[in-house]
């Protein structure tokens, strides 16, 4: 049994079938625009927010430091989303 046949059988066992679902216009538009942004932008934004947070901490602005430090995770998550859209966009042909 080939790998694709095994994967297809697994989907059928779980009740997923082979039905294709498509994204709405908002998701498609968002994917088209985010795919244009280099993945490095999100990584550097996360590193920049770490640096800015550390600098604010050293300046004694603890609340501002915590606020800016919380931006790291969303930037990294957006970078992962960006990479997924580039590699396996929602309606990409297999």
N, C-alpha and C positions, 0 to 999 in steps of 0.2 A: 504494500500500500504506500502510495507516495505521500509526501508531507502535506501537499495541498488537500489531498483526499482525507487525510487524518484530521486536518484542521476543520474541514467541512463537516465531517462526522461529529466532531466535538461541538460545533455550533448547533447541529441538529439535535444532539443529545441534550443540550442546555435549553432547547426550545427557541433558539435564536433564528433558525432558518437561514436562508440566503437573501432575504429581502434587503434591498438597499434603501437607505434613508438619505435625504438631501437636506442641506442647511438652508435656512431662510436668507433673504436678501441682506439683512443686517449683518449676519455672521459672515456671509461671503464677502461683503464690502470690507468688513473689519479685517478679515484674513488677507485680502488683496493689499490693504494698506500696511498691515503689520509685517507682511512678508518682505516689504521693501526696506525695512529697518535692519541694519546689520546686527547680528546677535551680540557683538562686542559692546554695543551701546548700553545694553542692560547690565552687563557685567561691570563696565566702568561706572555706571550710575550707582550700582550697589557699593563698589569700592569707594566711590566719592562720598557716599552718604556715611560710610564707616569713618572715613577721614574727617568729614565735617562734624560728625557726632563726637569724635575724640577731641577735636579742636574746641568745640563748644564746652565739653566737659572740663578741659584744661582752663578755659576762660571762666569757669564757675557758673555757667548757665546750664544747670542740671536738667531742668524741664525741657528746654529747647534741645539739649543733647539727646534725651530719651525720645523726643518726638522725631527728630531726624534719624536716629538709630533704628526706629521702627520701619523706615522706608526700605531697608535692605531686603527683607523677605519679599515684599511685592515686586521689587525690581527683578530679583532672581526668578520669581514665579512668571513674570512677564517674559523673561528671557527663555524660559522653558517652553512657554506657549508659543513664542515666536519660532523656536526651533522645530516644534512639532508641526506648525503650520507649513514651514518650508519643506520638511521631509515628507509629511503625510497629510497634505491639505484635506479638508473634509470631503470634497467631491472628486479627488484625484483618481484617475483610472489606475487599476491595479495592474 
